[in-house]
Amino acid sequence: MRISCLQENLSRGLGIVGRAVATRTTLPITSHVLISTDESRLRLSATNLEVAINCWIGAQIEEEGAIAIPAGLLTDFVVSLPSNTINMNVTSGTLSMEITCAKSEAHVSGQKADEFPPIPQIGKGITTSVDANALRTAINQVVFAAAMDDSRPVLTGTYAKFSGKNLTLVAADGFRLAVHDLEMTKAVKEDIGIIIPARSLRELDRLLRDQSDPVEMTINPQKSQILFSLKNKEPKMDIEIVSQLIQGTFPDYNQLIPQSHTTTAKINVPEFLRVIRSASVFARDGSGIVRLCMIPEGKSSPGKIEVSARAEEIGDNEGSIDASIEGEEAKIAFNSKYLMDVFGALEDDQVVLEVTTSSSPGVFRPIEEGNWTQVIMPMFVQW
């Protein structure tokens, strides 16, 4: 194998596939990156057996071939090289790659390409596409609500329901629920629901930051894998992410959303986030509890939300913001982290909080009819 490419392109490509390199594994080859030629381009591949990433970059191919090279060592070395042309050469019959760039030269031992785990080929299946920015917004407003522990595997993923041109993403961990609807650019021929690992969507989110074209999605006929295809124009770089899907039945999330309420509060997002940040400082030593007291408008005073937190041995904090309150005076307590997660991901300037009782879930929605819903279970406290 004899190829050459620009240092900045190779460095960026290695950084992309490096997210799928296994760190702790009983299969040492998964800590490598597969370098192979693919017609007139260089293909970089990595997998941790749950998610696999392929990245194609422009290169000059003089002799075709493939080899698996330790990912960490190769990435660190390439990043240290000057912005110049990198030449890579693997002599036939050997497992050593010679890398030269400007006045630098290195020899790196690798492994046979056929020992590298095969990257799944999705082929034909259910195919659709979605706007990259809309998908990234949906992921950011949902994925944080997925469970972190594996006691219930289906909750560690994000439920994705495809119906016509509508895609609904849902995540829940037993204490909160996040739902986001978005419109796809291409309708699916049949309705389908799958569970995508939250870790896979987090990796996809990182790659969507530089994506402008729609993202193509393909679910294989067995409904066991999903493929995300991204194309970048500048620099020209194609990326594929293949993720295993979680098998199981996701809870009926519609039953978890309260259909009625007694109090409604219209909240200014930046102001509320500010007082929540202040309260969370004290909530850290007080079981993470932040108390909200919603007081309707009086004859001589505007409606407001009082936000407080206290820790027995540390101290307490209280703040308030003006808010339009409709209905009864209400009190409810939330985990401060859950509030920070929700309000840190919102793009709206104002939202609505719906409350029934201090022991019922709180529901956050857009002011106008919108495409997202956030539900947080309350914390039980002595008022």
Phi, psi and omega per residue, in radians:
M1 nan 2.305 3.109
R2 -2.470 1.997 -3.089
I3 -2.458 2.812 3.051
S4 -2.497 2.545 -3.139
C5 -2.733 2.968 3.133
L6 -1.341 2.471 -3.111
Q7 -1.031 -0.743 -3.091
E8 -1.143 -0.609 3.118
N9 -1.227 -0.742 3.138
L10 -1.172 -0.706 3.132
S11 -1.089 -0.760 -3.141
R12 -1.168 -0.739 3.139
G13 -1.089 -0.721 3.111
L14 -1.154 -0.626 3.100
G15 -1.140 -0.590 3.137
I16 -1.238 -0.936 -3.092
V17 -1.266 -0.366 -3.123
G18 -1.072 -0.375 3.117
R19 -1.168 -0.357 -3.122
A20 -1.755 -0.005 3.137
V21 -1.241 2.322 3.138
A22 -1.250 2.388 3.131
T23 -1.737 -0.809 3.075
R24 -2.057 1.916 -3.024
T25 -2.616 2.652 3.042
T26 -1.580 -0.019 3.108
L27 -2.019 1.610 -3.017
P28 -0.940 -0.547 -3.084
I29 -1.102 -0.402 -3.141
T30 -1.319 -0.077 3.016
S31 -1.582 0.115 3.130
H32 -1.814 2.885 2.986
V33 -2.009 2.351 -3.139
L34 -1.541 2.129 3.114
I35 -1.887 2.109 -3.098
S36 -2.539 2.771 3.086
T37 -1.616 2.505 3.138
D38 -2.445 1.632 -3.033
E39 0.998 -1.983 -3.081
S40 -1.758 0.236 -3.098
R41 -2.233 2.866 3.085
L42 -1.745 2.282 3.126
R43 -1.925 2.269 3.065
L44 -1.930 2.334 -3.104
S45 -2.367 2.491 3.068
A46 -2.588 2.644 3.114
T47 -2.685 2.530 3.000
N48 -1.947 0.292 3.130
L49 1.351 -0.213 3.008
E50 -1.761 -0.714 3.099
V51 -2.334 2.492 3.105
A52 -2.218 2.487 3.130
I53 -2.218 2.264 2.995
N54 -1.935 2.461 3.096
C55 -2.425 2.210 3.126
W56 -1.864 2.276 3.094
I57 -2.230 2.720 3.134
G58 -1.195 2.452 -3.130
A59 -2.771 2.803 3.036
Q60 -1.719 2.033 -3.069
I61 -1.755 1.980 3.074
E62 -1.697 -0.551 3.120
E63 -2.607 2.229 -3.070
E64 -1.347 2.834 3.129
G65 2.873 -3.085 -3.139
A66 -2.752 2.572 3.108
I67 -2.773 2.619 3.084
A68 -1.776 2.196 -3.066
I69 -2.114 2.452 3.083
P70 -0.899 2.124 -2.991
A71 -1.144 -0.821 -3.079
G72 -1.092 -0.804 -3.120
L73 -1.104 -0.826 -3.102
L74 -1.100 -0.780 -3.120
T75 -1.083 -0.815 -3.125
D76 -1.081 -0.691 -3.119
F77 -1.210 -0.788 -3.109
V78 -1.101 -0.703 3.126
V79 -1.077 -0.568 -3.101
S80 -1.351 -0.207 -3.078
L81 -1.399 2.724 3.106
P82 -1.235 2.834 3.121
S83 -1.297 1.586 -3.052
N84 -2.668 -3.021 3.098
T85 -1.439 2.305 3.080
I86 -1.803 2.291 3.074
N87 -1.897 2.274 3.130
M88 -2.155 2.297 -3.056
N89 -2.403 2.248 3.029
V90 -2.138 1.985 -3.138
T91 -1.218 2.372 -3.115
S92 -0.956 2.299 3.117
G93 1.572 -0.027 3.132
T94 -2.027 2.926 3.098
L95 -2.149 0.669 3.125
S96 -2.213 2.289 3.120
M97 -1.803 2.244 3.056
E98 -1.661 2.200 -3.129
I99 -2.098 2.174 3.113
T100 -2.248 2.475 3.098
C101 -2.706 2.082 -3.083
A102 0.935 -2.049 -3.108
K103 -1.793 0.202 -3.135
S104 -1.778 2.534 3.120
E105 -2.564 2.486 3.130
A106 -2.590 2.716 3.036
H107 -2.171 2.161 -3.076
V108 -2.122 2.224 3.116
S109 -1.401 2.402 -3.128
G110 -2.239 -2.861 3.105
Q111 -2.273 2.864 -3.115
K112 -1.086 2.459 -3.117
A113 -1.132 -0.570 -3.097
D114 -1.285 -0.121 3.057
E115 -1.520 -0.210 -3.133
F116 -1.302 2.402 -3.139
P117 -0.984 2.363 -3.137
P118 -1.107 2.347 3.087
I119 -1.368 2.213 -3.087
P120 -0.979 2.435 3.051
Q121 -1.882 1.999 -3.057
I122 -1.297 -0.761 -3.132
G123 1.176 -2.410 -3.127
K124 -1.399 2.671 3.127
G125 3.048 -2.756 3.087
I126 -1.463 2.051 -3.022
T127 -2.076 2.437 3.068
T128 -2.686 -3.105 3.100
S129 -2.592 2.761 -3.088
V130 -2.593 2.618 3.110
D131 -1.068 2.344 -3.047
A132 -1.110 -0.767 -3.119
N133 -1.165 -0.685 3.123
A134 -1.138 -0.696 3.133
L135 -1.168 -0.693 -3.132
R136 -1.150 -0.720 3.096
T137 -1.058 -0.768 -3.139
A138 -1.092 -0.765 3.134
I139 -1.081 -0.799 -3.109
N140 -1.089 -0.550 -3.076
Q141 -1.612 0.049 -3.097
V142 -2.212 -0.804 -2.877
V143 -1.101 -0.465 -3.129
F144 -1.138 -0.331 -3.101
A145 -1.495 -0.070 3.122
A146 -1.254 2.598 -3.118
A147 -1.199 2.570 -3.139
M148 -1.670 -0.416 3.140
D149 -1.692 2.797 -3.027
D150 -1.702 0.291 -3.117
S151 -1.105 -0.587 3.011
R152 -2.224 1.620 -3.021
P153 -0.912 -0.645 -3.083
V154 -1.108 -0.460 -3.122
L155 -1.428 -0.157 3.055
T156 -1.436 -0.060 3.134
G157 -1.976 3.090 3.065
T158 -1.956 2.170 3.125
Y159 -1.318 2.267 3.126
A160 -2.104 2.048 3.141
K161 -1.909 2.076 3.124
F162 -1.785 2.170 3.135
S163 -2.579 1.950 -3.078
G164 1.056 -2.110 3.075
K165 -1.794 0.189 -3.116
N166 -1.823 2.341 3.060
L167 -2.116 2.195 3.112
T168 -1.998 2.187 3.063
L169 -1.864 2.341 -3.085
V170 -2.395 2.387 3.044
A171 -2.420 2.520 3.137
A172 -2.687 2.538 3.113
D173 -2.164 0.204 -3.125
G174 1.703 -0.312 -3.140
F175 -2.054 -0.285 -3.133
R176 -2.691 2.840 -3.109
L177 -2.482 2.357 3.105
A178 -2.232 2.273 -3.131
V179 -2.273 2.371 3.112
H180 -2.488 2.252 3.093
D181 -1.849 2.433 3.046
L182 -2.518 2.745 -3.109
E183 -1.684 2.327 3.105
M184 -1.539 2.752 3.133
T185 -1.463 -0.197 -3.135
K186 -2.465 2.210 -3.104
A187 -1.308 2.626 3.063
V188 -1.571 2.647 -3.091
K189 -1.387 -0.374 3.110
E190 -2.507 2.571 3.106
D191 -1.231 2.489 -3.114
I192 -2.685 2.553 3.057
G193 -2.214 2.267 -3.122
I194 -2.355 2.877 3.100
I195 -2.074 2.010 -3.106
I196 -1.732 2.255 3.100
P197 -0.935 2.352 -3.139
A198 -1.043 -0.611 3.134
R199 -1.060 -0.660 3.132
S200 -1.147 -0.705 3.135
L201 -1.206 -0.563 3.093
R202 -1.144 -0.683 3.094
E203 -1.184 -0.692 3.094
L204 -1.085 -0.727 -3.139
D205 -1.000 -0.725 3.142
R206 -1.086 -0.636 -3.106
L207 -1.376 -0.395 -3.117
L208 -1.283 -0.213 -3.114
R209 -1.085 -0.534 -3.123
D210 -1.857 0.211 -3.065
Q211 -1.698 2.295 3.096
S212 -2.003 -0.622 3.130
D213 -1.310 2.754 3.090
P214 -1.008 2.628 3.111
V215 -1.642 2.199 3.103
E216 -1.559 2.397 -3.138
M217 -2.192 2.366 3.111
T218 -2.328 2.201 3.071
I219 -1.816 2.235 -3.082
N220 -1.204 2.771 -3.077
P221 -0.997 -0.521 -3.138
Q222 -1.370 -0.142 -3.105
K223 1.000 0.676 3.134
S224 -1.990 -0.219 -3.118
Q225 -2.532 2.669 3.052
I226 -2.295 2.477 -3.137
L227 -2.012 2.264 3.014
F228 -1.933 2.177 -3.137
S229 -1.971 2.189 -3.140
L230 -2.124 2.437 3.100
K231 -2.201 2.212 3.098
N232 -1.921 2.359 -3.120
K233 -1.492 -0.608 -3.063
E234 -2.464 1.919 -0.136
P235 -1.250 2.717 -3.115
K236 -1.125 2.008 -3.071
M237 -2.727 2.139 3.103
D238 -1.786 2.441 -3.090
I239 -2.311 2.426 3.029
E240 -2.225 2.346 3.042
I241 -2.084 2.139 3.092
V242 -1.982 2.171 -3.109
S243 -2.132 2.447 2.966
Q244 -1.206 2.608 3.090
L245 -1.772 2.651 3.127
I246 -1.512 2.229 -3.135
Q247 -1.569 2.402 -3.135
G248 2.567 -3.100 -3.124
T249 -1.936 2.113 3.123
F250 -1.360 2.498 -3.139
P251 -1.024 2.663 3.066
D252 -1.254 1.686 -3.003
Y253 -1.196 -0.443 -3.130
N254 -1.099 -0.513 3.124
Q255 -1.262 -0.272 -3.100
L256 -1.563 -0.143 -3.108
I257 -1.701 2.009 3.125
P258 -0.998 2.427 -3.102
Q259 -1.710 -0.095 3.127
S260 -2.462 2.886 3.138
H261 -2.758 2.810 3.136
T262 -1.942 -0.310 -3.113
T263 -2.385 2.390 3.096
T264 -2.223 2.312 3.116
A265 -2.198 2.207 3.041
K266 -1.598 2.092 -2.958
I267 -2.000 2.353 2.983
N268 -1.387 2.057 -2.998
V269 -1.068 -0.917 -3.123
P270 -1.036 -0.716 -3.129
E271 -1.172 -0.735 -3.128
F272 -1.167 -0.693 3.127
L273 -1.093 -0.625 3.135
R274 -1.129 -0.822 -3.109
V275 -1.243 -0.525 3.093
I276 -1.178 -0.695 3.107
R277 -1.071 -0.739 3.131
S278 -1.118 -0.784 -3.122
A279 -1.159 -0.583 -3.088
S280 -1.140 -0.414 3.095
V281 -1.063 -0.721 3.122
F282 -1.473 -0.513 -3.123
A283 -1.138 -0.457 -3.141
R284 -0.982 -0.636 3.137
D285 -1.754 0.248 3.128
G286 -2.290 0.774 3.123
S287 1.091 0.331 3.100
G288 1.280 0.276 -3.023
I289 -1.515 2.220 3.003
V290 -2.093 2.206 -3.118
R291 -1.702 2.379 3.073
L292 -2.067 2.284 3.070
C293 -2.131 2.004 -3.081
M294 -1.746 2.022 -3.045
I295 -1.995 2.041 -3.136
P296 -1.097 2.884 3.131
E297 -1.109 2.351 3.089
G298 -1.796 -3.052 -3.129
K299 -1.129 -0.587 -3.081
S300 -2.168 0.195 -3.115
S301 -2.481 2.501 3.126
P302 -1.318 2.857 3.059
G303 -1.166 2.620 -3.131
K304 -2.669 2.833 3.026
I305 -2.073 2.088 3.064
E306 -1.598 2.250 -3.099
V307 -2.044 2.189 -3.107
S308 -2.467 2.753 3.061
A309 -2.650 2.596 3.108
R310 -2.607 2.589 3.037
A311 -2.220 2.227 -2.979
E312 -0.908 -0.758 -3.034
E313 -1.692 -0.075 -3.060
I314 -1.880 -0.921 -3.091
G315 2.623 -2.837 -3.134
D316 -2.529 2.964 -3.098
N317 -2.539 2.529 3.078
E318 -2.544 2.367 3.089
G319 -2.536 2.967 -3.140
S320 -2.640 2.742 3.049
I321 -2.364 2.607 3.045
D322 -1.247 2.474 -3.140
A323 -2.699 2.646 3.073
S324 -1.513 1.936 -3.082
I325 -1.890 2.217 3.070
E326 -2.059 2.366 3.131
G327 1.808 -2.657 -3.067
E328 -1.464 2.781 2.982
E329 -1.140 2.433 -3.056
A330 -2.448 2.652 3.056
K331 -2.256 2.459 3.101
I332 -2.760 2.589 3.139
A333 -2.113 2.446 3.135
F334 -2.242 2.810 2.953
N335 -1.241 2.232 -3.060
S336 -1.072 -0.615 3.138
K337 -1.123 -0.700 -3.137
Y338 -1.116 -0.704 3.086
L339 -1.125 -0.744 3.135
M340 -1.113 -0.682 3.118
D341 -1.070 -0.811 -3.109
V342 -1.139 -0.946 -3.035
F343 -1.288 -0.373 3.062
G344 -1.294 -0.346 -3.093
A345 -1.754 -0.224 -3.065
L346 -1.294 2.542 3.066
E347 -1.853 -0.104 -3.132
D348 -1.360 2.654 3.054
D349 -1.470 -0.517 -3.142
Q350 -2.391 2.545 3.085
V351 -2.401 2.941 3.111
V352 -1.959 2.345 3.012
L353 -1.908 2.171 3.120
E354 -1.906 2.248 -3.090
V355 -2.290 2.467 3.063
T356 -1.863 -1.121 3.066
T357 -2.378 3.000 3.139
S358 -1.199 -0.231 -3.140
S359 -1.903 0.097 3.113
S360 -1.834 2.691 -3.126
P361 -1.034 2.572 2.998
G362 -1.647 2.436 -3.091
V363 -2.080 2.212 3.088
F364 -1.874 2.308 -3.139
R365 -2.422 2.890 3.011
P366 -1.170 2.756 3.090
I367 -1.075 -0.893 3.067
E368 -1.576 2.999 3.091
E369 -1.034 2.078 -3.005
G370 -2.208 -2.943 -3.024
N371 -1.975 0.265 3.141
W372 -2.469 2.710 3.070
T373 -2.520 2.377 3.087
Q374 -2.154 2.232 3.125
V375 -2.106 2.260 3.128
I376 -2.194 2.252 3.072
M377 -1.253 2.499 -3.113
P378 -1.386 2.846 3.012
M379 -1.796 2.438 -3.086
F380 -1.520 2.123 -3.080
V381 -2.370 2.870 3.023
Q382 -1.573 2.122 -3.103
W383 -1.619 nan nan
